[in-house]
Each structure stands twice: as C-alpha cells, then as structure tokens.
Amino acid sequence: MLYTGCILNDNAVGTRISIMSRHTLNDGVTPDIRITDSSYDEWLRILAPSDRLIGEYYGNSMYWGEFAARYTSEINDGAKVRAVEGLALRAIEDDVTILCIEDSHETCHRGLLAKECQRYFQHLKVIHLDN
C-alpha cells in the first residue's frame, strides 16, 4: 500500500521515503532542524520537484495548477519514469510512505506522485495521512 504524509509527523507506515529535493526551510538554504536522518529511511531526490520549479512555487511566481502540471511533466520524463514505476511496484509489494513537508497532499507533490503511481497499477491503494 502507498501512504503519503508529512515528514514532520510520526505516523508513517512501512518504509519512509523522503521525496524532497532538500531538507531545508523555504529559503532552500537553511537546514530544517526538525528533519533529521531518523525522519526517513530513504531519500529519493529524483522524485522531488526540480530546484527551479520549487523555487518558483515557493517564490509565489506560480499558482498550484501550474506547479502541478509542470511537476507531473517532470516525473514523466526519462529516469524519473522508471523511479515512479519502481516506487509503485514497491508499494504493491509492501507498505511505503512518501514524505514531504506540506501538511496536506492536496497542495503537495506527494499527492501528484501518488496519482502517477496509480497510473501504473490501478489497483494500488493510496492512503493520505494528512493532519
């Protein structure tokens, strides 16, 4: 099963995978001291939004709809396609929680990634562990 959750919460199920580009505050530089190596089991940076995309989004130069479209395009290109398919397969075989900083999957790339995983395996169950 595939779960999605906030990396700051302690409710992940199975293997905890960070899909953040970096573990920093919104400035992209200052380390977020709330996120430690014990906050996750694996770090799949390849599934994070590109630095440019996340910078534009957090810089308020784009709305969620544009971010969502561009992120979905990014993860449907090259090596990222294999990473998405591999993540989906892992979630079919075992419990996996993908983690990011946002409280809600509705405005976070983890929700978009979960939908893309379901495109590979329509019967993949997704549970969002939002607050």
N, C-alpha and C positions, 0 to 999 in steps of 0.2 A: 504494500500500500504506500502511496505517496502522501506525505503530510507537508504542509507549509507552515512556517512560523517565524516569529521574531527572534532573532539571535539573543536578545536580552532576556527572554523568558526561559524558564526551566521546565518546559512542557513538551520537548521534542520526543519523538518516538523512533526507536531504531537508530540507524546511523545518521548522525547530524552533519549535514553538509552546508558549509557557508558558500553562498553564490554571490558574495560581494566582491567588488573589484579591489577594495582595500578596507581595512578596519579602522577608519578614521572618522572624525567629525565631518560635518558637511563641507568644511573648507578643503577637504581632500588631502590635508597635510597633517593635522594634529591627530595623534593616535587617540582612539576612543578607549579610555582605560577600562570601560565596562566590558570590553570584548577581549578575552584572553584566549590562549591556546586551549583551555579547558572548555570554552564555549562551543566548540565544534570538534568533530572527529576528522573531517576532511575539508579541504578548501578547493573548490572548483572555480577558479577565477575565469576560466574560459566561458563560463555561463553568465558572467556578470555583464552588465551593460558596458560599452566602451567608455573610456575616460571622457572622451568628448561628449558623448550622449549624456552621461550622468552629470557632467559639468554644466551643460546647457539646461538640463532639467532643474538641478538644484539652484542654478543661477537665475531661475524664473524666466528664461527666454523661450520656453515652450510649455504647452499645456499637456495634460496627461494623454490625451488622444494621440498627439503626435509622438510623444515618447513611446507609447505602446506600439504604434505602427513601426517605428524605427527599431525598437528592441526586437520585435518579432522578426523583422527583416534580418537583423544581425544574427540571430540564432538559427536562421535558415540558410546559412552560408558556410561553405567549407567544413572545416574541422568541427565547428560548433554543431553541425547537424549530427555528426557521429556522437558527440558528447551528449546531446539531448536524447538521442535514441538509446545510448548506453545507460543514462540515468533512468529512463522509462523502463528499460529491461530490469535494472536493479530493483526498481520499485515493484515490479511484477513478482519478483522472486523473494523480496524481503521488505521490511519496513524501512523507509528512508524519509527523513525530514529535511527539506531545503529551507535554509535560513537566510534572512536579510534583516535590515534594521527597521523597516517600516512596521507599524502596529497592525495594519490591515493589508491583506493580499489584494484588495480591490484597487489600490493605487500603488502597487509594488510589482516589480518584475517577476517575483516568485509566482504570483498568480498567473501571469502570462506564460511563464515557463511550464507550470503545471498543465495548462491547456495544451501546450505544444506536445508535452509528453503523452497526453491522451490521444493526440492525433496518430501516434504510432501504435498504441494499444487502447482501443476504445473502451475496453472493459477495465482499464486501470482506475481504481478508486482513488479519489483525492479528498483529503480532509484538511480543512484550513483551521489551524489552531490560533485564530485571532483572539485578541482580548475581548 
